[in-house]
Amino acid sequence: MRNTFFLEKEVIEEHLKEMAAYLKKNSIDAAYISSFDIFMNEYVPMQESLRYYFSGFSGSVAEVLLLSNGKCHLFVDGRYHEQADIEVKADGVIVEKCPFGQSLIEATLEKITALGLKSLWVDGDRTPLGHFSKFSKIVENVEVGNTKIIQNFISFQAFTKDATLSKVKKLSSSKDKIRKILKEGEGLWLNSLDSISWLTNLRGYGLPFQSSFMARCFATRDGIELAIPNNYLIDFEDDFINVHRCSIDEFSKDLPANSDIEKIYYDPALINLTDFNCLGERFGENNLTALKGGIIPVHAIKTKKEMEYIDAAFTSGDRAILNSLNWLKSSFHNGEQVSELDFYHKTTEFYSLEGAKGHSFGTIAGFGANSSIIHYSSPSPKKFATDGEIALMDSGGYFEGGFATDTTRTIFLGKGEASEKQKLIYTLVLKGLLNAQNAVFPEGTWGSHIDALARTPILRGGFNYAHGTGHGVGVNVHEGGLRFSPTSSIPLKEGNLGSIEPGIYLPGFGGVRLENIAEVVAHPTLEGMLTFKPVVWIGFDHALINKDLMNKEEIQWLNEYEAECEKRGTLFS
């Protein structure tokens, strides 16, 4: 599903002008515009992304600080530096490229301080409580508004999508899950859509690139109150789940009070300010208790039944990816003219043939220099496969069970031999993947240690990459509870599932990323140690491998991995 919603620069400039006028009229220095929707969601349809209306930037993550003088600061991390330069055209929008390791909200706070801002407007419907708390510490006055105010002067186009909620079978019941989490007298408020989907065992595919659905959830040991849009259909029965068809942004205001509940848990990073205030008024703010991460650390540990669905999904995904890459290579070598957009659409066909219900994110299909754009989201009908170039494909899907897949492969499109530079960057990235994937470590090892294993061969080659090495994977393709980055202190536990995806990106030349998803498992022979078990089994492109750059152990790891691929029929030809 490609984003086809687009605003001309003149429209964006008018939005900036109108918002600045509103701020001036109300004597407010600036407005914070987040990338979130009311669910604190990552993949927000462009129609619902207020940040897009003021910047023209379509990446999934960014922050906006809009000043009363009409200037707009757009904060992007290393994944989007190149993309922001390409997309942002509107006068007055200043791209702030955050260095690797600095969070976007930290950069936003620094800019607020540097500009000496005294007052700030925020949208309570789309601002996390945690962000509001940080703003309140550095700004004298934080004015809390709502989305309706912004909609008064932008040409807002709401996103709606039907969904039918159905239950995933063979998983632990919602009742068993919640009774392991809560004690008597405790309640749990959930905004996080993947957590709601996991807790209820429901899937709806009600938003782009997600198997989850629009909802709010309040749970106790006695049952789950689930708010869903009026247009959703239901194809399940569960006495533990009480469904409310309603305006879900009003659910926290209308939630029935329960005098037996003395403590209500919430995640400060994922509850919006509006819901927090409503819950405080309804239950008493003293009864609200912050639970960092919500229940994400619970569902970040995969059960045996979940892994059965996940393994099957990746087996199907492996075939879809391999068929897509082989189609691209054979079409190119047969002299056919293949564009990035052709390749993009063909991958969708191959995923559908394997039974995919949808993609878990927008497929990245970049040829040549475009492969260096880390989150390249605009496959071109005019960029064709060219002799001597590399192609990068990053894709994922949803299959039975509704757990996300995610895999990246880079291949050579040349009819001759790859260049030494192409082989160099590919082999260094491969070394990084193999070193991390074959790590042996005790439980509790920080994610930063795994990042270092993947990054070291690349750094020794004189390169680096401006993103983390891995993220958790679950109902959403990006799940908390696991992160591999130089600053990650999240401890690894048996049952974690996440990506290992080092890369090298050279603007104007091309980029390489290789990504496998792997489960953290007990080491088969070393007591007390953990290691990784891949769930992705797709071979690598040997036209891009220079084995003279690999040591004996790395070559052995490669041979062992590809021997399993050969058994499965998933070697890249």
N, C-alpha and C positions, 0 to 999 in steps of 0.2 A: 504494500500500500504506500504509494508515493504521496508526498504532500503536494497538493495542487492549489492550495490556498495561497494567494500572493497579493501583496499590496505594493502599489507604486510608491516611489520615494516621496512624491508630492503629497500623497495621502498621509504618510507617516509624519512628514513635516507639519502638516495641519494638525495632527493629533498632538504633537509636541507643543505647538502654539496654543492649542486649547487648554491642555493640562497646565502649562505655565501660567496662562491667564487665570485659571482657577486658583492656583497657588498664590499668585500675587493678590488676587481679590480677598483671599482669606488670611493674608499676611503669614504665609508658610514658606519657609526657605526652599524646601525640596520634598520630593515624593520618592518613596521606595516602591519599585514595581518588581515583584518576584516572577519567576518562571512557573510557579505552581498554579494548579487549579485549586478548587476548594478541598480536594482530597490530599493535598501535598504530594501530588503524583509526579513521577519523572517524565513519562511520555504523555505530554499534553497536546491534544490536537491544536494546530496553529490557530484555528478559529477561537479557541478558548485561552490561548496564551497571550495575556495582556502585554507581556514584555515584547512580543513580536510586533504589536500595534505601535509601539514607540521606538522600535529599533530596526526592524526588518531582518533580524537575525533569527534563523530557523533551527539552530542547534537545540538539543534537549535541555541544556543547563546554561544559565547565565543569570546575572543580576543587573538591575537598572537603577541608577540614581538620577532622577530627573529634576533639574534645578528650576527655580522660578524665573530665571533669565532665559529659559528655553534650551539650555545645553543639557545633553543627555549622556551620562557616562555608562557604557556597557562593559561589564566585567566578564571576561571569558578566561577559561583555563587553557593549558597547553594543547588539549585535544582540538581546540577550536580557533587557535590563533589564525591559521591560514584561511579557514572558512569564513571567519568574521571579516577579514580583509576583502574577501570576494563579495560577500553578501551586503555589507552595510554601505549604503549609498546616500542616505538622507543627510542633509546638512544639519549640523548641530549634534550629531551622534559621534561620540568620541570612544573608540575602542580601547579599553584598558586591558592589556595582556598580562594576566597574573602569572608570575613565575611559578614553576613547578614546586609544589610543597605549600604554597599559600592558598588558603581556601577563598572562595569568592566572597563570602560574607566578611572575612577578615579584611580583604581588600576594600570592600564597601565601607566598612567601619573606619578604616584608615583615611579614605577620601572624605568622609563626613567630618572627621577631626581636622584634617588638613585645610578644609574649606571653612572651618569655624561655623558650621551650621548650628543654629539654635533651635530650630523647629523642623519637624519631619512628619509628613503624612504617610500613613500605611493603610493598606487594604486589609482589614481584619479578617475577611473571608479567605485570603490567600497568603497571609503572613504567618509563619510558624510562631508559636509562643516563645520558643527559644530565641528567635531573631528579635522579637519585640523586647525581650528582656535585655538583650545586648544594646539595642538602640536607646533604651531608657537610661542606660548608664552613662551615655556620652552626649545625649541631646536633652536640652531643658524641657522641651515640650514635644511629645509624640501624639499626634492627632490621629485617632483611629476612625477610619471611614469604612466604606464597603465597595464592592464591585459595581453596585448600581450607580454610584456617583460617577465613576469613570465612563460607564455606558451612556451617560447623558451627552457626552460630546465626542465619542468615537463611533465609527461605523462598525459596531460589534456584531459578529455573526456567530450565534450560539451553535454549538455542536450537539447533535442528538443522534443516538444510535440505539436501535432495538436490541434486546437480548433475551434469551431464554435460559433461565438458571436451571442447571442440572447437577446431579450429585456424582462425584467420583467414587466408585465402588472400591472395596477392599482396603480402605484406609481406616484408621482409628476413628471412632465416632466423635462428634463434637462434644458430647457429654463427657467422654473419657478425657479428651484433651483439656477442657476447661476445668475439670475437677483436679487435674494435676497441677494447674496453674494457680487457682484461687482457693482460698479458705472461706469458711462461713463468714458472712458479713462483709465480703469483699466484692467489688464490681470492677469491670474493665471496659474502658471506652476505647474504641478503635477507629481511627481515620484511615490507617494504612490498608490499601485495597488488597495487597497480597496477603497480609495477615488475616484480613476478613475472609478471603477466599480459602486460605489454609485452615482456619478454625472451623469454618462451616462445611468444608469439603465441597464447596460449590464452585462451578465455573460458569461464566456467562459470555465472555468475549464481547463485553459491552463498551470497550474502548480500544483505540488502535494499539496494536502490539502487546496486548495483554489478554490473558485468559480470565482475569478477574473482571469485576463489574463495578459500576457506581453504587456505593452503599455507605451507610454508617452502621455501627454495631455497638451495642451495649450488652455485656454478658455478665451473668452471675452463675453460681453453682446450680441454680434452678432453671436456667434457660438463657437463650440468646434472643434479644430484640434486634431485628434486622430491618433497617430502612432501605428501600429500593425505589427507583423512579416508578411513576404510575404506568409507564408504557411497557415495563418488563413483564415477561411471561414466566410462569413457574412450572417446572417439570420435575418435581421431587416431593417427597413426603418426609417430614421429620418433626416429631412432636416436641423436640427440644428447641426448635427454631420458630419464633413467632414473627411472621413477616408483616411489615408495615409498608404499604404502597403510599408514598407521600412525597412532598417536596423535601428532599433529604437535607437541604441546607437549613431547614427549620427544625430538624429532628431533635437536636440538642435542646431547643427551646420548649418543645412539646413532650419530651420524654417524661413518662410518669414517675413521680418521686416514689422511692421505696425506703421506708423508715428503717428497714432491717439492714440496709447497706450503710456501713460506717466508714468504709474506705473505698475510694474509686481511683484506680490506677489509670494513668495516661502517659503517653510519650511526648515530652515537651518539644521534640524536634518534628513531630508529625501531627500534632493537634493545632488547628488554626486558632487564632485569637478569639474569633467570634464564638466558636464552640466552647472554648475554655471559660469564657465569661458567662455563657449561658449555663454551663454545668455548675459553676460556682454559685450562681444565683439560685439554682434549683436545689442543689444538695448541700451548699455551704462550702466556701473555698477551703476551709480547714479540713474538709473530708477528702479533698483531692490530693493525690500522692503521685509525684513524678516517678515514672518507671522508665529509665533510660533504655531506648531501643524497643520498648514495648515487649511484645512476645517474639520479636524477630530472632533473638538468641535461641529460642525454643525451636522454631521451625527451621533454623539454620542447620540443625542436626537432623540429618535425613534418616528415616526409618527403613527397615528392610523392604516393606511394601512400597514405600515411595521410590526407593531405588529401582524396584522392578519396573515401574512406569518410566523412570528416568532413563534407565539403560535401553529400554525398548525405543524410547523417543530418539535417543542419540543414534541408535542403529539405523533408524529410518532417516534421520538427518544426515548421517554419513553417506548414505546412498544418494540422497538428493544433491549433496554438495559434489560428490565425485562425478555424478552424471552431468552436473552443470559444468564442471571444469573440463571434463572430457569433451562435452559438446562444443565448448568455446575453442578448445585446442584443435579439434578435428575440423570445425567450421572454418577456422582461420587457415589451417594448412590446406584445406580444399579450395582456397581462394575466395571464399565468401566474404562479403563485407559485413562485419558484425560491430555494432555500436555498443557502448556501455548500456544504453537503455534496452537494446535487444537482449543483452546478457542478463540484465536485471529481470526482465519479464520471463526469460527462459528459466531462471532459477525458481521463480514462483511456480511455473508449470511443473518442474521436477519435484518441488516440495509438495504440491497438490497430488501428484501421482503417488507419493509415498504416504498419503493420508493426512497431511498437515491441515489443521483447522485454521491456521493463519500464521503470520510471521511474529516473532518475538521482538523484533525491531526492524527498522527499514534496512533492507539489504544494502551493503556497501559494495559497489561494483566499480572499481577505478582502474583505468588503463594508463600506463605511462606515468607522466608527471602527476596525474590525479590520484595515483595510489599513495602519494605522500600526504594527502589531506586526511588526517587521522579518522575523522567521522564524516567522510564524504557522503553527502546526502542527496546529490543532484546528478544522477547518472545522465549523461548527455546523449541525445540522438545523433550528435554531430562528431563525437569523439569515437573513432573506429580503432579496432585492434590493429596494431602496426608492428611490422617486423622489427624484432630486436628489443621490444618493450616488455615490461612485466605487467601482470594483472593481479589485483588484490580483490579477494571476495571474502567478506565478513557477513555471515548470515545465521539465522536461527529460526526455529519454528515451534509451534505447539501441536502436539499429537495427543493421542488418548491419555487422559490423566491430567492434562493441562499444565505440565511443568515445562519451563522454557529450555530450549537448546541454544547454543552459541558456539560458533567455530570460525576460525579464519585460516585461509590458505592463500599463498602467493605463488604464482606460476610464471614461467617464461614463455613468451609468445613467439620468440624468434625461430626462423627456419635454419639459422646457423647456430653459432655457439654464443652463449651469454658472455657479457663482458666481465673482466676481472672485478670491476667495481660492483656489478650486480651479484656476482658470486660471493664477494667479500661480505656485503651487508646481509645477504641471505644466510650464509653459513654462520655468521656471528649471532644472528637471531636464533637460528636452529640450535646452536650451542647453548644459548641462554635458556631456551625451552627445555632442552634435555637435562641440563644441570638442575633446574628447579624441579622438573617432573620426577627426577630420580633421587630427590633429597631424602635423607633419613634424619629424623628429629624426634625429640621427646614431646609429649603432650604439653601444651602451654607455650610452645615456641611462638614468638611474635611473627606476624606477617611480614615485618621488615626484613627478617632473616631470609625468607624465601625470595623476596624482591631482590636482595643482594646477590643471591645465587644466579638469578636470571640476568641481572644487569651487569655483573662483573665481566663476562666475556665481551660484552658490547662496549663497556667503558675502556677495557684494555685495547680494543680496536680503535679507540679515539672517537666513539659515538656515544649517544645517549638517547633517551626518549622521554617526552614530556607528559607521561601518564603513568599511572600505577601498573603493576604487573598483573594484578588479578582482582576479581570481585566475586562475591558470592552469587550463586545461581539457585533459583527455586521456582516458585510460582511466577515471579518476575525474573527477567533476564539479569537484572541487577538487584541482588538481595543483600541486606546487611548481614552482620555476623561473621564475615570473612573479608579481609582486604589485604592485598599484598602491595605495599608501597614503602618508600624509605622511612615514612613516619608512622607506619601502622604498628600499634602495640596490642592489636586484637589477638588473643591467644588461639592457637589452632587446637581443635578437638576432633576426636574420631567421629566420623559422620558428617563433617563439613564437606561442602561441595563448592568448587569455585574454578575460575579460569586461571590459566597461566598464559600470558600473551605479551611477551616482549616484542619490540619493534625498532626499526630504524627508518626515519623519514627524512628525505632530502628534497626540499622544494625545488621544482624545476627538473628533477631527475626521476624521482619515484620513491616508493616506500615499500618496506617489507614488514608484515606482521604475521606471526604464526601463533595460533591459539588452540590449545586443548582445554577441555574441562576435565577435572579430576576430582575423585573422592579421597578424603583423608581416611586411611585404613590402618589397622594394626600391621606392623611389619611382619612378614611371614616367618622370619627366623630369629629376629633380634627382639628379645623380650623387653617390653616397656618402651619400645620405639614405634613411631608412626612413619608412614610413607604415603605416596600418592598412587592411586589406581586410576588410570585414564578411563573416561567413558567415551572419548572420541578416538576412533581408529581410522585415520585416513593417512595414507603415505605422503611423502614429500616429493618435491620436484628435483630429481637428481641433476637436471640440467643446470641448476643453480647452486649445487653443493660443491665446494672445494674441500675434499677430505684431507688435503695437506694441512688445512687449518684446524683440523680436529685431532684430539688425542685418542689413544686406543680405547679408553673407557667411553668416550662420547660415541665413537664408531660402534662399539659394542651395544650401547644403549639404542642407537639408531637401528642397528640390525635386529635387535630383539623386538623393538616396537614394530618394525615393518614386517617381521616374521608373523606377528599376530594379524597385521593388516592383510597379509597374503592369505592367511587362513580364512579371513572374512571376505576376501575378494574386494578389498578396498585399497589396494596399492594404486598410486597414481601412475598412469602409463606415460 
